[in-house]
Amino acid sequence: MTWEVVIGLEVHAQLATRSKIFSGASTAYGAEPNTQACLVDLGYPGVLPVLNEEVVHMAAMFGLAVNATVAPRSVFARKNYFYPDLPKGYQISQYELPIVEHGELFIEDGEGNEKRIGITRAHLEEDAGKSIHEGLDRSSGIDLNRAGTPLLEIVSEPDLRSAAEAVAYMRKIHTIVRYLGISDGNMQEGSFRCDANVSVRPQGQQQFGTRTEIKNLNSFRFVERAINFEIERQIDLIEDGGAVVQETRLYDSARDETRSMRSKEEANDYRYFPDPDLLPVEISHEYIEAVREQLPELPDAKRHRFIDDYGLKADDALQLTMSRPVADYFEAAVGATGAKPQLVANWVVGDLSGALNKDGLDIGESRITARDLAGLVTRIHDHTISGKIAKQVFEAMWSGEGTADEIIEAQGLRQITDSSAIEVVVDKVIAANPGQVAEYKAGKDKLIGFFVGQVMKETKGQANPGQVNRILKDKLSG
């Protein structure tokens, strides 16, 4: 039987506020346990939550960025469940009236076609604390520093049809929240994670199959691996005569498998009701339009502009615009050189990205500024150095030996463009290789690469490659 996969994601993005959603406690990462939890976060009787206005602004920005409706009126509700890291016995969230509804974004499917993914809603809520089970012998510890941290939960429609599509969608959300500056998207610190709802059904069937939810996936690689495992598990289970049970599962990355955590709750299990301590959030049309004016250029628009204005290849434009700081670096480098933007893009996407990845650095920590990279690209463009020598210069720049011009002069790397000097080397190479000359003249045109290589070796890579090719062909055909 052919099976169709149905996936929906619930992405949790921690909002980049300095204080929590309903209290003034700090949201800074890495503090000692329970040092950033005030009486509101701890659920003490008699204390009242006060909404952080900035989270409303950030949620509205996201809603507008994904062509969603930003609700003029939204309501906070109490989601009731009992767990040690939830001091109040309920989580303040949004249920029937969320702040954002009916959005969309576009990804590429497996065949390279643009595919629309619907966004059902995005609602504000507070995070819970964290249970700690390691290093405490037979006890468990509770760290409530995260309790009350503001989250934007982004719920997709069940429009995703493969693990690869799920990762592409999650990456797109990740890019958008970072472009907007509303979340740092740090997955290692728990600032960006998702729950995946997965089901399978026979190809052509309209009714959805029974779904399972995989909780707290905090890397793109784990999202793909967990979903693929769950797909195979469900198909094998059904084909062996069993039935999928609606439940919540955890992904064990060490064993690369999902395992049952608890039966899946429905909305009525949480006994939602409006929080009596919080007023409805009312947003005016003027407020929404003011937020719209503050939106930066978004990834898709920037990608199309890079293709149209700079003439970049589509793949390079996509890579450059996945990160706003990388896109800014590229444009700064283009503005500082008269070279073709595609040449700059080649260096940013290629050698610079490779060096950053190797040393575990972000673009903001690059050892070569955009202006200095532009200086290197300019020297390639004006034929001062060849592309091959440029890589040597780049390595020296990365090691802190100076600018491109300083390194070129100090190491004597300026390209040889004197035709008479190149001719002397070409004559020497031809004289030293009579056998290859005879083969070339007999029709083995590809041997031109051999001769070019020998000339470049003799000149330590400094001869102008275009002139070398032209002079060689003239002499070999004479």
N, C-alpha and C positions, 0 to 999 in steps of 0.2 A: 504494500500500500504506500502511496505517496502522501507525505504529511506536510502540512503547512504550520509554520511556527507563528505564534502571536505573542508580542512582547509589548509591555508598557513600562515606563520607568518613572520612579518617584525620586527626583533629584533634590538633595538637601544642600543648599548653599548657605554657609554662615555669612551673615552680613557684616561688613567691615566697619562697624561702629566701635567707638572706644568704650562705651558702656553697654550694659545689657538692655534687653527689650523692655523690661518693666522695673528696672532698678538702676541705681547709679554705680553698681559694682563694675570693676574693670573686666574687660574681655581679653586682656593680654594673655598670650599663650606661654606656658612653661612655668607658671608660678607654683610654689609649694602647695600641696593639696589643702583645700578648704581655707585658703587665704584670700580668695576673691569671691566669697559668697556672703551676702549681707542677709539681714533678717527677712527681707522680701523673698530672696532666693531660697531661704531655708524654710519658708512656709510658716513662720511664727504667727500665732493668732493676733489679730488686731492690726496687722500691717496691710497696706493697700498697694496694688501695682499702679504704676504711672507709665503710660505709653511713651516710648522714645520716639519723638517726631521723625528722626532721621530714618528709621526703618520704613516709615510710610513713604517717604521720598524715594528711597531705594527701590521699594517694591513697585512704585509707579514708574520709575525709570525702566525697570525690567519689562513691565507690561507693555509700555510703548515700544520698546525695542523689538518685541516679538509680535507686533501688530494685534495686541490683545485689547480687551475692554478693561479699563481701570474703573472699578466700581465707584460710583458717587457715594455709596453707603455700604460699609462692610462691618461685620460684627465678630467679636471674639467670643469663643465658646470654651467650656471646660470639657476636656476629654478625660474621662475618669478611668484610671487603672491603678493598680497597686504594685509598686516595685520599689526596692530599697533606695534606688537613686532618684526617686520622685518624691520629694519631701511632703508636698501638699496632698498627695494622693490623686492629683489630676494635673494634666498639662494644659496650659492656656494655648489654644490654637484657633483656627477658623474652620467652620464647617459649612453651613448652608449659604452663607454670604461671604465669600472670600474677596480679597482686594483685587485680584486679577482673574479674568476668565476669557476663554475662547481665543487663544493665541495660535501662532504657527511659526515654524521655521523650516528651512529647506536643507536637505542633505543630499549627497550622491548615493544612489543605490549601488548594488554590486556590478551593474553594467555601465556605470558612469553617467546615468541619467539623474536629473534633478527630481527629488521626491519630497513632497510636502508631508510634514509630521505635525499633527494637531497637538496643541497644548490645552488640556482641559481647564486647568486652573493653576494659579500660584498663590499660596496663602502664607501668611505670617504665623509663626509660632515660636515658643521658647524651647530650647534644648533641655534635655534631662541631664542629670549628673552622670558619673561614670563609676561602675563597680570594678574593683580591682581584686583579682584573685591570686595573683602571683606574688611570691615572696612573703606571704603572711601566714605561713604554716597552715593551720586548719581554719583560719579566719578569712573573711572577705572585708575589704575596706571600701569606703564610699568617699569619692572625691566630688564635691559639689561645685567646683570652680566653673564647670560648664553649665550648670543649672541656670537657666534664664538667658543664655546666649541666644541672640536673635538668629532665626533661621527663615529662609524663604524656601518652602517646599514647592517644587515645580512638577506637576503631574501631567504626563503625556497621555494622549489617546493611545489605544492599543494598535498603533499603525506600523510598528516595527516588525520586520519579518525575518530577521537574522541577528545573531550576536554582533556581526560586523556593523549592521545598521544601528544597533543600540549604542555601540562605541562611537560611531560617527555622530549620532545625536547628542550623546553626553559630551563629546569634545566640543560640539558647537555651543551647547549651553555654557560650558566652561569658558570658551573664548568670549562669549557675550558678557558674562558677569564680570570678567576681568577687564574687558574693554570699558565697561560702564564704571569700573572702579568700586563696585558694590560688594565684591568679595575677592579675597586674595587667591581663592581656588586651591589652597594648599592641601593636597590630599593626604600627605603624611601627617599633618596636624589635625585632620578631621574636618577641615573647613569646607570640603566638597566631597560628597559621597552619595550613593544612591541605593535604592531598593529596586529589584527587578521582578516584575510579575511576568511569569512565563507559562504558556500553555501550548498544546498542540491540538490539531484537528485534521481529519482527513481532507485532502485537497478538494476544494469545491464545496465543502460544508459551510453553511452560513453561521451556525451556532458555535459559539466559543466552547473550547474544552475547559476542563477544570484547571484552574491556575494555582500555581504555588508562588510564594513571594520569597525571594532571596534577599536577606537583610544586610545592610551596612557594607556595601562593596566600595572600597576606597582606592581603587586604581583601575585604569582603563584595561590593563591586562587581566586583572581579576574579574572584571565585568564580562569580558569575552569568554574567559575560561569557565566561569561559573555558569553562564547561560548555556554554553555548548554542552557542558556536562549534564545540566538539567534537561535539556532537549533530548539527549540520548537516553537519559534515565526514564523519562516519561514515555518515549516511544517504545523502549524495551518492555516497560511495565505493561503497557496496553497490549502490545503484540503477544505477550506471554499470558494474556487472559486476565490481567489485573486491572485495577482502576486507580487513577491519580486521586489523591486525597488533597483537599484544599488545606494548606498548612503553610507555616512560616519555616524557612530553612536557612541554615548558615552555610557559608562556603569555607571549607578547610583548604587553604592554599597549599599546605604541606602535602596533603594527600590528593589535591586537585579533585575534590568531590564536594557535593552538598550533602548535608544531613539534617534530619528533622529537628526543629527547635520547639515548636508548639503548634497547636491547631490554630488556623487562621481566624482572627476575630473579624466580625462584621461591624458596621458602624453602630448598630444598636447595642453591641456589647459594651461600647464605651459610654453610653448614656449621655450623649452630647446635650448640653443646654447652654444658652447664652450666659456669659460670665456677668454676674450682677455687679461686680466691682469695676467694670470697664464700660465706658460709654461707647456707642457705635462710632465708627470712624467715618466722618463725612468730608468728602473732597469736592471742591468746587471745580467747575469747568476751567476757570481762570488758573487755578493751581495746576491742573493737568497740562494746560497749554504752556505754562511757565516751565514745567519740567521738560516738556517736549523741546523747548528752545535750548535746554542745557545738554541735550543728548549729543555725544560725540559722533563722528562718522563711524558707522558700524562695519563689521568685518566684510559682509557681502558687498556693500557699497564701495568700500575701500579696494576690495579685490577687483571689481569691475573697473574702477578708476585707474588702478595700476596697469591693467591690460590696455585700456583705451588711451590713457595719457602717456604712459611710458613704453608701450609696446612690448610688455613682458609676456613671456610664455605663461599659459594658464596655470601650470603646475607651480611655477615659481611665484606667481602672484598669490596663489593659495597659501603656500608655505610662509611667505613674508607677512601675510595679513592674519595669520593664526594668533599672533601675539602683537598687541599694540606697541609695546616698546621696540620690537624688532622692526615693525613697519616704520616707526618714527626714525630709527637708526638708518634704515635704508634711504628714506627721503632726505635725511640730513646729509648722507654721503653723496647722493645724487646732486643735491644743491651745491656741493663743494667741488664738483668736478665737471669738466666739459665732456666726459666720456659718455658713451651710450649707457642708459639705465640698465639694459640687460647685462652689460659687463659688470656693473656694480652688483646686480642681483646674483650673478654667478658666484661672486666672492662672498657675499653675505650668506647665501644658502649653502655654499660649498665649504671653503676653507675656514671661514669664520665660525660657522655653526659647528664644524668638526672640532675646532680648537676649544670652543666653549663646552661642548659635550664631554670632551676628553678630560677637561679640568673641573667639570661639574659647576660651571659658572652660568649665571644668567646674563643676558645681553647688557644689562646695566652694570655688570662687573667686568665687561670686556677690557682686556689689556690694550686694545687698539681702539681709539676713538673713531667715530664716524668720519671726522675730518682727516685723520691720519690714513684711514683706509682709502678715502678719496684720493689722497696724495699718491698712494701706491697704484691705484687704478689709472690715474692720470699718466703716470710714467709708462704704463703698458700702452695706453691709448696713443701717446706721442712717440712711441717706439724707442723710448730711452732704454727700456729693458724688455726682454721677451717674457711670454707667459711662464715659461719654465723658470727663468731667473726670478720672476716675481714671487714664486712659491718660496724660494730661498730667502728673499727679502722679507716676506711675510713671517717666516719662522723667526728671523732675527728681530723683527718688530715685536712679535709676541713675547720674545725673551727680554724685551726692554732695552734693546741696543740702540734705539733712536727711531727717527722718522725714516720713511722710504728714501728720501733724498740723502740723508746723512749716511745711511747704510750703503747706498749705491756708490757714493763717493769714497767712503772709507774702505770698501772692499773692491773697488775698481770693477763694478759690475755693468757699467754703461755698455749698451749694445753696440756692436760693430756694424756700422752702416756704410762704411767706405767700400765701394764696389771693387776697387783695385786690390784692397787688402783681402777681401773675400775671395777674389779670383785666384790669388796666390795659394790660398788653402785648398780651393777646389782643384786646381791643377795638381797639387801635391797628392790629393786623395785619388784622383783619376789615375795618376801615374803609378800609384801603389796598388791598384786593384785592376789589372788588365783583364783578368778572367771575368769579373763582374761587368766590366765595360762591354766586353764581347757579348755577354748574355743579354745585357740591356739593349744593345743594338740589334740583337736577334729577335727582339720583341717582348722581352720580360720587363715591361714598363714598371712593374711594382718594385723593382730594385732601386727606384729613385729614393725610396725610403731609407735604404741601406746607405746610399751616398750622403743623403742629408744627415743621417745619424753620425757618419764619420766626420763630416765637416763640423758639426756641432760639438763633437767630442774634441776635435783639434782646437776649437775656439772656446772651449769650456762653456759652451752654451750661450756665448755672447753674440754670435753672428745673427743678423736679422734673418729669420727663417724664410720670409718671402723672397728676399734677395738671393738667398742660398738656393732655393728651388729654381728661380728663374735662371741664374747663372749656370747651375748644373745642367738644366735641360738644354740650354743654348750650346754648351760645350759638348755634351754627350750626343747631341744630334748633328753636330758639325762634322 
